[in-house]
């Protein structure tokens, strides 16, 4: 039976908080876009451009965790 899988967020609390911040930021951006607020204003107010970098980092860490878990399963 494979070992219980931990999500990347269980391993890294700071990453989990970052994910929550990104999700909240995206929700706010969606609301602003629904109100037809200019995207340039949204970018200035929310630092929207940085969230893409953080998302890519989260995906990379998730992929690394997945690879680690596959290796653990293979070695057990």
SEBA-103883 format. One record per residue (C-alpha): residue in three letters; x negated, y negated, z; residue number from 1. Coordinates in steps of 0.25 Angstrom, whole numbers, always signed. Layout:
! SEBA-103883
{site ALA, {X, Y, Z}, NUM}
...
END
This chain:
! SEBA-103883
{site UNK, {+0, +0, +0}, 1}
{site UNK, {-6, -14, -4}, 2}
{site UNK, {-10, -23, +7}, 3}
{site UNK, {+1, -34, +10}, 4}
{site UNK, {-2, -46, +1}, 5}
{site UNK, {-4, -59, +7}, 6}
{site UNK, {-1, -71, -1}, 7}
{site UNK, {-12, -82, -4}, 8}
{site UNK, {-4, -91, +5}, 9}
{site UNK, {-4, -82, +17}, 10}
{site UNK, {-19, -81, +16}, 11}
{site UNK, {-21, -96, +15}, 12}
{site UNK, {-12, -106, +23}, 13}
{site UNK, {-17, -118, +16}, 14}
{site UNK, {-14, -113, +2}, 15}
{site UNK, {+0, -110, +7}, 16}
{site UNK, {+2, -124, +12}, 17}
{site UNK, {-3, -129, -1}, 18}
{site UNK, {+7, -121, -9}, 19}
{site UNK, {+18, -126, +0}, 20}
{site UNK, {+13, -140, -3}, 21}
{site UNK, {+13, -138, -18}, 22}
{site UNK, {+27, -132, -18}, 23}
{site UNK, {+32, -144, -10}, 24}
{site UNK, {+25, -153, -20}, 25}
{site UNK, {+31, -146, -32}, 26}
{site UNK, {+45, -147, -26}, 27}
{site UNK, {+43, -162, -24}, 28}
{site UNK, {+38, -163, -38}, 29}
{site UNK, {+49, -156, -44}, 30}
{site UNK, {+59, -165, -37}, 31}
{site UNK, {+52, -177, -42}, 32}
{site UNK, {+52, -172, -56}, 33}
{site UNK, {+67, -169, -55}, 34}
{site UNK, {+68, -184, -51}, 35}
{site UNK, {+60, -188, -64}, 36}
{site UNK, {+49, -194, -56}, 37}
{site UNK, {+37, -196, -65}, 38}
{site UNK, {+26, -185, -65}, 39}
{site UNK, {+15, -195, -63}, 40}
{site UNK, {+21, -200, -50}, 41}
{site UNK, {+23, -186, -45}, 42}
{site UNK, {+9, -183, -48}, 43}
{site UNK, {+4, -195, -40}, 44}
{site UNK, {+13, -193, -28}, 45}
{site UNK, {+12, -178, -27}, 46}
{site UNK, {-2, -175, -32}, 47}
{site UNK, {+5, -165, -41}, 48}
{site UNK, {-8, -163, -49}, 49}
{site UNK, {-15, -156, -38}, 50}
{site UNK, {-4, -146, -35}, 51}
{site UNK, {-7, -139, -48}, 52}
{site UNK, {-22, -136, -43}, 53}
{site UNK, {-17, -131, -30}, 54}
{site UNK, {-7, -122, -37}, 55}
{site UNK, {-18, -116, -46}, 56}
{site UNK, {-26, -114, -33}, 57}
{site UNK, {-15, -106, -26}, 58}
{site UNK, {-13, -97, -39}, 59}
{site UNK, {-28, -94, -39}, 60}
{site UNK, {-28, -91, -24}, 61}
{site UNK, {-16, -82, -26}, 62}
{site UNK, {-23, -75, -38}, 63}
{site UNK, {-35, -73, -30}, 64}
{site UNK, {-27, -67, -18}, 65}
{site UNK, {-20, -57, -28}, 66}
{site UNK, {-34, -53, -33}, 67}
{site UNK, {-39, -50, -19}, 68}
{site UNK, {-26, -42, -15}, 69}
{site UNK, {-28, -34, -28}, 70}
{site UNK, {-42, -31, -24}, 71}
{site UNK, {-38, -27, -10}, 72}
{site UNK, {-27, -17, -15}, 73}
{site UNK, {-37, -11, -25}, 74}
{site UNK, {-48, -9, -14}, 75}
{site UNK, {-38, -3, -4}, 76}
END
